[in-house]
Amino acid sequence: MENEPLHIFIADDDEADRLLFKEAFNELKMKTIIYMVNDGMQLMQKLANEDVPLPQLLFLDLNMPRKNGLECLKEIKSSKRLKDIFVAIYSTSSSEKDIELTFLNGANIYINKPNDFNVLKQILEKAVMAAHLYQEPPFNKDNFLLRM
């Protein structure tokens, strides 16, 4: 199992952010398979496709057109098939309301999008570690906001 690649989905309407995430994972030298989608509608369609393996880790942008991250999160966590996906919400927003709402709706961690590529790599590495450590409830709100 250790040699199996980590399946990661990245849902973000900003192409530059998606590519930065992919490049960061490449530099981290993690064995990954990365799927990228432009918005929440595409994400939910991909997750509904039984031919695509479910991700072990989903990076979900909070603010996207058509279907935002919170709407996707609610749909994922209410689905018997999808509810166990580790969801990392990420956003430029550091609003307490956004953080609280995503926590209450079942996100596993909340990440503020960093402006520095090296910080992004550190955060992604921490998120992968958190996905392995915090698979089971109860989740601790003290560990919810991932800071660097």
Wavefront OBJ file of the C-alpha trace (Angstrom):
o trace
v 0.000 0.000 0.000
v 2.897 2.355 0.702
v 3.963 2.264 -2.957
v 0.484 3.174 -4.133
v 0.156 6.733 -5.426
v -1.911 9.198 -3.463
v -5.011 10.247 -5.438
v -5.511 13.990 -5.077
v -8.219 16.194 -6.542
v -7.737 19.944 -6.872
v -10.872 22.002 -7.457
v -10.051 25.623 -8.213
v -11.317 28.063 -10.825
v -7.877 29.733 -10.998
v -5.697 27.848 -13.484
v -2.502 29.398 -12.089
v -3.338 28.099 -8.599
v -4.040 24.606 -9.943
v -0.716 24.548 -11.767
v 1.127 25.834 -8.678
v -0.346 23.016 -6.614
v 0.686 20.455 -9.201
v 4.214 21.872 -9.417
v 4.504 21.928 -5.618
v 3.544 18.248 -5.429
v 6.069 17.441 -8.165
v 8.810 19.179 -6.190
v 7.803 17.337 -3.018
v 8.567 14.100 -4.857
v 5.406 12.462 -3.575
v 3.923 9.635 -5.592
v 0.635 11.226 -6.600
v -2.046 11.105 -9.232
v -3.569 14.554 -9.491
v -6.924 15.350 -11.048
v -7.761 19.005 -11.601
v -11.154 20.593 -12.183
v -12.218 24.197 -12.832
v -15.245 24.468 -10.558
v -17.619 22.710 -8.212
v -19.864 21.405 -10.988
v -16.941 19.643 -12.686
v -15.778 18.309 -9.317
v -19.113 16.742 -8.475
v -19.384 15.238 -11.977
v -15.902 13.712 -11.630
v -16.712 12.351 -8.148
v -19.904 10.808 -9.538
v -17.919 8.968 -12.220
v -17.431 5.446 -10.850
v -14.530 4.852 -13.277
v -12.422 7.529 -11.569
v -10.892 6.439 -8.229
v -12.050 8.546 -5.307
v -9.375 10.855 -3.972
v -7.772 10.299 -0.606
v -7.333 14.064 -0.414
v -9.377 16.864 -1.974
v -8.167 20.467 -2.089
v -11.348 22.475 -2.471
v -11.306 26.201 -3.217
v -13.985 27.958 -1.233
v -14.860 30.607 -3.845
v -15.663 29.152 -7.257
v -18.303 29.954 -9.876
v -21.321 27.749 -10.627
v -20.993 25.708 -7.400
v -18.808 27.001 -4.591
v -16.652 25.002 -2.206
v -19.147 25.099 0.660
v -21.911 23.717 -1.565
v -19.583 20.928 -2.723
v -18.494 20.197 0.841
v -22.109 19.813 1.994
v -22.876 17.506 -0.935
v -19.733 15.410 -0.343
v -20.294 14.998 3.388
v -23.959 14.065 2.902
v -23.085 11.321 0.406
v -22.580 7.804 1.711
v -20.027 7.119 -1.052
v -18.057 10.381 -0.692
v -18.287 11.327 2.991
v -14.932 9.795 3.969
v -12.875 11.884 1.536
v -10.400 14.072 3.436
v -11.348 17.627 2.425
v -8.896 20.507 2.711
v -10.703 23.784 2.126
v -8.414 26.515 0.906
v -9.116 30.149 0.278
v -7.690 33.629 0.298
v -10.349 34.342 2.937
v -9.355 34.231 6.569
v -12.892 35.118 7.648
v -13.859 33.448 10.936
v -17.320 32.882 9.459
v -15.877 30.923 6.494
v -13.617 28.914 8.780
v -16.464 28.123 11.166
v -18.919 27.204 8.385
v -16.519 24.818 6.701
v -15.595 23.202 10.027
v -19.258 22.720 10.963
v -19.979 21.195 7.541
v -17.287 18.544 7.837
v -14.109 19.898 6.240
v -11.002 18.298 7.711
v -8.681 21.308 7.507
v -8.768 24.930 6.367
v -5.822 26.483 4.546
v -5.236 30.136 3.752
v -3.700 30.313 0.276
v -0.096 31.399 0.761
v 1.657 33.874 -1.535
v 4.990 32.057 -1.306
v 5.681 28.851 -3.284
v 7.917 27.341 -0.571
v 5.239 27.956 2.044
v 2.723 26.289 -0.281
v 4.943 23.204 -0.468
v 5.191 23.087 3.342
v 1.427 23.439 3.688
v 0.718 20.715 1.133
v 3.113 18.379 2.908
v 1.391 19.117 6.231
v -2.024 18.553 4.629
v -0.944 15.132 3.330
v 0.341 14.224 6.803
v -2.915 15.438 8.360
v -4.887 13.315 5.895
v -3.063 10.263 7.231
v -3.293 11.255 10.912
v -6.810 12.617 11.200
v -8.910 10.086 9.335
v -11.347 9.455 12.174
v -13.545 11.831 14.196
v -13.616 13.548 16.569
v -11.816 16.307 14.742
v -10.231 19.006 16.820
v -10.931 22.595 15.876
v -7.483 23.558 17.214
v -5.929 21.524 14.381
v -8.438 22.685 11.774
v -6.749 25.898 10.619
v -3.467 24.928 9.019
v -0.937 27.693 9.592
v 2.683 28.119 8.565
l 1 2 3 4 5 6 7 8 9 10 11 12 13 14 15 16 17 18 19 20 21 22 23 24 25 26 27 28 29 30 31 32 33 34 35 36 37 38 39 40 41 42 43 44 45 46 47 48 49 50 51 52 53 54 55 56 57 58 59 60 61 62 63 64 65 66 67 68 69 70 71 72 73 74 75 76 77 78 79 80 81 82 83 84 85 86 87 88 89 90 91 92 93 94 95 96 97 98 99 100 101 102 103 104 105 106 107 108 109 110 111 112 113 114 115 116 117 118 119 120 121 122 123 124 125 126 127 128 129 130 131 132 133 134 135 136 137 138 139 140 141 142 143 144 145 146 147 148
